Amino acid sequence: MIDRLKYFLSILAFILPVSLAFSQDNVDSESSLPDSSAINKVLNLVDYLTIKKEKYSITTYPALGYAPQTGFRYAIISFIKFNNSSPESDQYYRPSSITPEISFSSKNQLALELKSTLFFKKTWMLNVESAYEYFPDSYYGIGDELLEEPLDYTSNNIYLRADFSRIIEDKFFVGIKTDFLKTDIKEVKTADNQSELADDLMNQSGVYFGIGPQLIYDTRDNTLFPTGGYYLETSFMYYPQFSNSSDFTKFIFDARKYVKIQSWKNVLAFQAKASSSSGGLPFFMMSNIGGKNDLRGIEHANKYIDNQSFLTQVEYRRHLWWRLGMVAFAGLGQTADEWSKMNTVDMKYVYGIGGRFRMTSDDRLNMRLDVGFGPNGDRAFYFSIKEAF
């Protein structure tokens, strides 16, 4: 794994200076289209997927992706952007947006999702994530000692997460974070010696509700595609005893830094993230390090879960031509029952590359496809909207 990571970093070290040299001639060019009206007309057909109005725009795309957790995934994604903010006049470009998504997979998974980020008179911010999921999935165990064979199960999930914050001096956000989840775990497929574990998983079905304070410091120049600034978030959530669950707590710290190199066409993004939990939380709410926004390359988002987690990652983002771009990323992280048990031996390393397609001509909102490589031969593909962090 270390040899493959060194090989990847050597390729990145070659790509970066070449990209910088190429960007010298195209610093101010947004699209760099060839001088051919016929080619322009063909390429700009994608603009017909966007409906533009005075106060909002709607963009809709079909999508196809693959991951071991989902199999082949088919989706229809829309992005509704409101023109409440201007990149020319506002120091921090924060447009309100709503993103509905319908997806299904070759593993019979169905998801109906709705995400929204709304800003009210630059004084209040509301983030909402809601979804219904019918989700055949797998349980790998807790900690680094994975089960010899993961347990397959099916869950029906309904969740609603909402953050409501007051914006102070454009940079500070002080608010309340809430989390509601109703889950029903069933159809656990096990070997004869795993029946007790299967019963334990099903007994974690129930209703969970958490609430707590949230603090954010945000100086990103653009929330859709940051090229400079910081993002610091810390939150503490308390989940009281509810349904058949015990009470538990979760603490999350997330720090990001963005550096523009010469122009917006070359950006370095850094992230460090830590999560800590205690109490009787269910396995599907434990701290993890995998997923489409964290360590891409671990084949299942919840393959490594425990009470504590830490990860850090870096990503180089490069605009290539027209609406196309690429990224290269690498990261490491670990989960453990206690912070004192973190060590370099059990650290998980990932790396990968990705392609980008800008969905609209007005905003640098990217549709992304990433392929990541992780420990023990893991690999995974990810399809999503907006950057990973």
C-alpha positions as CSV (number, residue, x, y, z in Angstrom):
1,M,0.0,0.0,0.0
2,I,2.8,2.4,0.9
3,D,4.5,1.7,-2.5
4,R,1.3,2.4,-4.4
5,L,0.9,5.7,-2.4
6,K,4.4,6.8,-3.2
7,Y,3.8,6.0,-6.9
8,F,0.6,8.1,-6.8
9,L,2.3,11.0,-5.1
10,S,5.1,10.9,-7.7
11,I,2.5,11.2,-10.5
12,L,0.9,14.1,-8.6
13,A,4.2,15.8,-8.3
14,F,4.6,15.7,-12.1
15,I,1.0,16.8,-12.8
16,L,1.1,19.9,-10.6
17,P,3.9,21.8,-12.3
18,V,2.7,20.9,-15.7
19,S,-0.8,22.2,-14.8
20,L,0.6,25.4,-13.5
21,A,2.6,26.0,-16.6
22,F,-0.5,25.3,-18.8
23,S,-2.6,27.7,-16.7
24,Q,-0.2,30.6,-17.4
25,D,-1.7,31.0,-20.8
26,N,-5.3,30.5,-19.7
27,V,-5.6,32.3,-16.4
28,D,-8.6,34.5,-17.4
29,S,-10.3,32.0,-19.8
30,E,-13.4,30.4,-18.2
31,S,-14.1,27.8,-20.9
32,S,-11.1,27.7,-23.4
33,L,-13.4,26.5,-26.2
34,P,-11.8,25.9,-29.6
35,D,-12.5,28.6,-32.2
36,S,-15.3,26.6,-34.0
37,S,-18.9,27.6,-34.0
38,A,-20.0,24.1,-34.8
39,I,-18.1,22.6,-31.8
40,N,-19.4,25.4,-29.6
41,K,-23.0,24.6,-30.6
42,V,-22.6,20.9,-29.8
43,L,-20.9,21.4,-26.5
44,N,-23.4,24.1,-25.4
45,L,-26.3,21.7,-25.8
46,V,-25.9,20.9,-22.2
47,D,-27.3,24.4,-21.4
48,Y,-30.7,23.1,-22.4
49,L,-30.6,21.0,-19.2
50,T,-30.8,24.3,-17.2
51,I,-33.9,26.5,-16.9
52,K,-32.9,30.1,-16.0
53,K,-35.3,32.6,-14.4
54,E,-34.7,36.0,-12.9
55,K,-34.7,34.8,-9.3
56,Y,-33.6,31.1,-9.7
57,S,-32.3,28.4,-12.0
58,I,-32.9,24.7,-12.2
59,T,-30.5,22.2,-13.5
60,T,-31.3,18.5,-13.9
61,Y,-28.9,15.6,-14.9
62,P,-29.1,11.8,-15.0
63,A,-26.3,10.1,-13.2
64,L,-24.6,6.7,-13.1
65,G,-22.1,5.5,-10.5
66,Y,-20.7,2.4,-8.9
67,A,-19.5,1.4,-5.4
68,P,-19.2,-2.0,-3.7
69,Q,-21.8,-0.8,-1.1
70,T,-24.4,0.0,-3.7
71,G,-23.4,-1.8,-6.9
72,F,-24.4,0.2,-10.0
73,R,-26.3,3.3,-8.9
74,Y,-28.7,5.2,-11.2
75,A,-29.9,8.6,-10.2
76,I,-31.7,11.8,-11.3
77,I,-30.3,14.9,-9.6
78,S,-31.6,18.4,-9.7
79,F,-30.0,21.6,-8.4
80,I,-32.2,24.6,-7.7
81,K,-30.2,27.7,-7.1
82,F,-31.6,31.0,-5.9
83,N,-30.0,34.3,-7.0
84,N,-29.8,35.8,-3.5
85,S,-26.0,36.2,-3.7
86,S,-23.6,37.5,-6.3
87,P,-20.0,36.4,-6.8
88,E,-19.2,39.9,-8.2
89,S,-20.5,42.0,-5.3
90,D,-20.4,39.7,-2.3
91,Q,-17.2,38.9,-0.4
92,Y,-18.6,35.5,0.4
93,Y,-20.6,33.9,-2.3
94,R,-23.4,31.9,-0.6
95,P,-26.3,31.2,-2.9
96,S,-29.4,29.4,-1.4
97,S,-30.0,26.0,-3.0
98,I,-32.2,23.0,-3.0
99,T,-31.0,19.6,-4.3
100,P,-33.6,16.7,-4.7
101,E,-32.3,13.3,-5.8
102,I,-33.9,10.0,-6.7
103,S,-31.6,7.0,-6.9
104,F,-31.8,3.2,-7.1
105,S,-29.1,0.6,-7.5
106,S,-28.4,-2.9,-8.8
107,K,-28.5,-4.1,-5.2
108,N,-32.2,-3.0,-4.9
109,Q,-31.4,0.1,-2.9
110,L,-33.8,3.0,-3.2
111,A,-33.2,6.5,-1.9
112,L,-35.3,9.7,-2.1
113,E,-33.2,12.6,-0.8
114,L,-33.7,16.3,-0.4
115,K,-30.9,18.7,0.7
116,S,-31.2,22.4,1.1
117,T,-29.1,25.3,2.2
118,L,-31.0,28.6,2.6
119,F,-29.8,32.0,3.6
120,F,-32.2,34.6,4.9
121,K,-31.2,38.3,4.4
122,K,-27.6,37.3,5.1
123,T,-28.6,37.0,8.8
124,W,-29.8,33.4,9.2
125,M,-28.8,30.1,7.6
126,L,-30.9,26.9,7.5
127,N,-29.4,23.6,6.4
128,V,-31.8,20.7,6.0
129,E,-31.2,17.1,4.9
130,S,-34.0,14.6,4.7
131,A,-34.4,11.2,3.1
132,Y,-36.2,7.9,2.8
133,E,-34.0,4.8,2.2
134,Y,-34.7,1.2,1.5
135,F,-31.2,-0.1,2.0
136,P,-29.8,-3.6,1.7
137,D,-26.4,-3.2,3.4
138,S,-23.6,-5.0,5.2
139,Y,-22.2,-5.0,8.8
140,Y,-18.5,-5.5,9.1
141,G,-18.1,-5.3,12.9
142,I,-16.7,-2.6,15.2
143,G,-13.1,-1.6,15.3
144,D,-10.2,-2.9,13.2
145,E,-11.0,-6.6,13.8
146,L,-13.5,-7.1,11.0
147,L,-15.8,-10.1,10.8
148,E,-14.6,-12.9,8.6
149,E,-17.8,-12.4,6.5
150,P,-19.9,-9.3,6.8
151,L,-23.5,-9.7,7.8
152,D,-26.0,-8.7,5.1
153,Y,-29.2,-6.9,6.3
154,T,-31.9,-4.6,5.1
155,S,-33.0,-1.4,6.7
156,N,-35.8,1.1,6.1
157,N,-34.7,4.5,7.2
158,I,-36.3,8.0,7.5
159,Y,-34.1,10.8,8.6
160,L,-34.3,14.6,9.0
161,R,-31.3,16.7,10.0
162,A,-31.7,20.5,10.4
163,D,-29.2,23.2,11.4
164,F,-30.4,26.7,12.1
165,S,-27.8,29.4,12.7
166,R,-27.5,33.1,13.3
167,I,-24.8,34.8,11.1
168,I,-22.6,37.3,12.9
169,E,-20.4,39.7,11.0
170,D,-20.6,37.5,7.9
171,K,-18.1,34.9,9.3
172,F,-19.5,33.4,12.5
173,F,-22.5,31.1,12.6
174,V,-24.0,30.3,16.0
175,G,-26.9,27.9,16.1
176,I,-28.7,24.7,16.9
177,K,-28.2,21.3,15.3
178,T,-30.9,18.6,15.3
179,D,-31.0,15.0,14.1
180,F,-34.0,12.7,13.8
181,L,-33.7,9.0,12.6
182,K,-36.3,6.2,12.4
183,T,-34.8,2.9,11.3
184,D,-36.1,-0.6,11.0
185,I,-33.4,-3.3,10.6
186,K,-34.6,-6.7,9.3
187,E,-33.7,-9.6,7.0
188,V,-30.3,-10.2,8.6
189,K,-28.6,-13.0,6.8
190,T,-26.2,-14.9,9.0
191,A,-24.3,-18.2,9.6
192,D,-25.5,-20.5,12.3
193,N,-23.0,-19.1,14.8
194,Q,-24.0,-15.5,14.3
195,S,-27.7,-15.6,15.3
196,E,-27.0,-13.7,18.6
197,L,-25.2,-11.0,16.7
198,A,-28.1,-10.8,14.2
199,D,-30.6,-10.4,17.0
200,D,-28.4,-7.6,18.5
201,L,-28.4,-5.7,15.2
202,M,-32.2,-6.0,14.8
203,N,-32.7,-4.8,18.4
204,Q,-31.0,-1.5,17.5
205,S,-34.0,-0.6,15.3
206,G,-35.9,2.3,16.7
207,V,-36.2,6.1,16.8
208,Y,-33.3,8.4,17.6
209,F,-33.4,12.1,18.2
210,G,-30.5,14.4,19.0
211,I,-30.0,18.2,19.6
212,G,-27.1,20.4,20.5
213,P,-25.1,23.6,19.8
214,Q,-23.1,24.3,16.6
215,L,-20.4,26.9,16.0
216,I,-19.0,27.7,12.5
217,Y,-16.3,30.0,11.3
218,D,-16.6,30.4,7.5
219,T,-14.4,32.6,5.2
220,R,-14.7,30.5,2.0
221,D,-15.0,32.8,-1.0
222,N,-17.5,30.4,-2.7
223,T,-19.6,27.7,-0.9
224,L,-20.1,25.8,-4.2
225,F,-16.4,25.8,-5.2
226,P,-14.1,27.3,-2.6
227,T,-10.7,28.7,-3.9
228,G,-9.7,30.4,-0.7
229,G,-10.5,30.8,3.0
230,Y,-11.2,28.7,6.0
231,Y,-14.1,26.6,7.2
232,L,-14.1,25.5,10.9
233,E,-17.1,23.7,12.5
234,T,-17.7,22.2,15.9
235,S,-20.9,20.6,17.2
236,F,-22.0,18.7,20.2
237,M,-25.1,16.5,20.1
238,Y,-27.0,14.8,22.9
239,Y,-29.4,11.9,22.1
240,P,-31.6,11.2,25.1
241,Q,-33.1,7.8,25.8
242,F,-35.8,7.3,23.2
243,S,-37.7,4.3,22.0
244,N,-35.6,1.3,23.0
245,S,-32.3,3.2,22.9
246,S,-29.9,4.4,25.6
247,D,-28.7,8.0,25.7
248,F,-25.4,8.9,24.0
249,T,-23.4,11.9,22.8
250,K,-21.5,12.9,19.7
251,F,-18.9,15.6,19.2
252,I,-17.5,16.6,15.7
253,F,-14.8,19.0,14.7
254,D,-14.1,19.8,11.1
255,A,-11.4,22.1,9.8
256,R,-10.7,23.0,6.1
257,K,-8.3,25.3,4.3
258,Y,-8.3,26.3,0.6
259,V,-5.4,27.7,-1.3
260,K,-5.6,29.2,-4.8
261,I,-2.5,28.8,-6.9
262,Q,-2.2,31.6,-9.4
263,S,-5.9,31.4,-10.4
264,W,-9.1,29.5,-9.6
265,K,-8.0,26.8,-12.0
266,N,-5.5,25.4,-9.5
267,V,-6.7,24.9,-6.0
268,L,-5.3,22.9,-3.0
269,A,-7.8,21.9,-0.4
270,F,-7.0,20.5,3.1
271,Q,-9.2,18.9,5.7
272,A,-8.8,17.5,9.2
273,K,-11.8,15.9,10.9
274,A,-12.4,14.3,14.3
275,S,-15.4,12.6,15.8
276,S,-16.0,11.4,19.3
277,S,-19.0,9.6,20.8
278,S,-19.9,8.0,24.1
279,G,-22.8,6.1,25.5
280,G,-25.1,3.4,24.1
281,L,-25.2,4.6,20.4
282,P,-26.2,2.1,17.7
283,F,-23.6,0.8,15.3
284,F,-24.9,2.8,12.3
285,M,-24.4,6.1,14.2
286,M,-20.8,5.4,15.3
287,S,-17.9,7.4,14.1
288,N,-16.6,6.3,10.7
289,I,-13.9,7.4,8.2
290,G,-15.2,6.1,4.9
291,G,-17.7,7.5,2.4
292,K,-18.0,9.8,-0.6
293,N,-16.9,12.9,1.4
294,D,-14.3,11.4,3.7
295,L,-11.7,8.7,2.9
296,R,-12.6,7.8,-0.6
297,G,-11.2,4.4,-1.4
298,I,-12.6,2.4,1.6
299,E,-15.1,0.2,-0.1
300,H,-17.9,0.7,2.4
301,A,-18.6,3.9,4.3
302,N,-19.1,2.0,7.6
303,K,-16.4,-0.7,7.2
304,Y,-14.4,0.9,10.0
305,I,-16.5,2.3,12.8
306,D,-15.9,2.9,16.5
307,N,-16.4,5.5,19.3
308,Q,-13.6,7.7,18.1
309,S,-12.4,8.6,14.6
310,F,-9.8,10.9,13.0
311,L,-9.0,11.6,9.3
312,T,-7.1,14.1,7.3
313,Q,-7.0,14.5,3.5
314,V,-5.6,16.8,0.8
315,E,-7.0,17.3,-2.7
316,Y,-5.6,19.1,-5.8
317,R,-8.3,20.5,-8.0
318,R,-7.5,21.5,-11.6
319,H,-9.7,23.0,-14.3
320,L,-8.8,21.5,-17.7
321,W,-10.9,22.7,-20.6
322,W,-14.5,23.9,-21.2
323,R,-16.4,22.6,-18.2
324,L,-14.1,19.7,-17.5
325,G,-11.7,19.3,-14.6
326,M,-9.8,16.7,-12.6
327,V,-8.7,16.1,-9.1
328,A,-6.1,14.0,-7.3
329,F,-6.5,13.2,-3.6
330,A,-4.9,11.3,-0.7
331,G,-5.7,10.9,2.9
332,L,-5.3,8.8,6.1
333,G,-7.4,8.1,9.1
334,Q,-8.3,5.7,11.9
335,T,-11.0,4.6,14.3
336,A,-10.6,3.4,17.9
337,D,-12.5,2.7,21.0
338,E,-10.4,5.3,22.9
339,W,-8.2,8.1,21.7
340,S,-5.2,6.6,23.6
341,K,-5.5,3.5,21.3
342,M,-4.8,5.5,18.1
343,N,-1.5,4.4,16.5
344,T,0.4,4.6,13.2
345,V,0.3,0.9,12.7
346,D,-3.5,0.7,12.2
347,M,-3.7,3.9,10.2
348,K,-5.7,3.5,6.9
349,Y,-4.4,5.2,3.8
350,V,-6.3,6.1,0.6
351,Y,-5.6,7.9,-2.6
352,G,-7.3,8.4,-5.9
353,I,-8.3,10.6,-8.9
354,G,-11.5,12.1,-10.2
355,G,-13.2,13.8,-13.0
356,R,-15.3,17.0,-12.8
357,F,-18.0,18.4,-15.0
358,R,-19.4,21.9,-14.3
359,M,-23.2,21.6,-14.4
360,T,-24.0,25.2,-15.2
361,S,-22.3,28.0,-17.2
362,D,-22.8,30.6,-14.4
363,D,-21.5,28.7,-11.4
364,R,-18.6,26.4,-10.6
365,L,-20.9,23.7,-9.4
366,N,-19.3,20.4,-10.3
367,M,-20.7,17.0,-10.9
368,R,-18.0,14.6,-9.7
369,L,-16.9,11.0,-10.4
370,D,-14.0,9.8,-8.1
371,V,-12.2,6.5,-8.0
372,G,-10.3,5.8,-4.7
373,F,-8.0,3.0,-3.6
374,G,-7.7,2.0,0.0
375,P,-6.2,-0.6,2.4
376,N,-6.2,-4.3,1.7
377,G,-7.0,-3.9,-1.9
378,D,-10.2,-1.8,-1.4
379,R,-11.4,0.4,-4.2
380,A,-14.6,2.3,-4.8
381,F,-16.2,4.7,-7.2
382,Y,-18.2,7.8,-6.1
383,F,-20.7,9.9,-8.0
384,S,-22.0,13.1,-6.4
385,I,-22.6,16.9,-6.7
386,K,-20.2,19.5,-5.2
387,E,-16.7,18.8,-3.9
388,A,-16.0,16.3,-1.2
389,F,-15.1,19.0,1.2
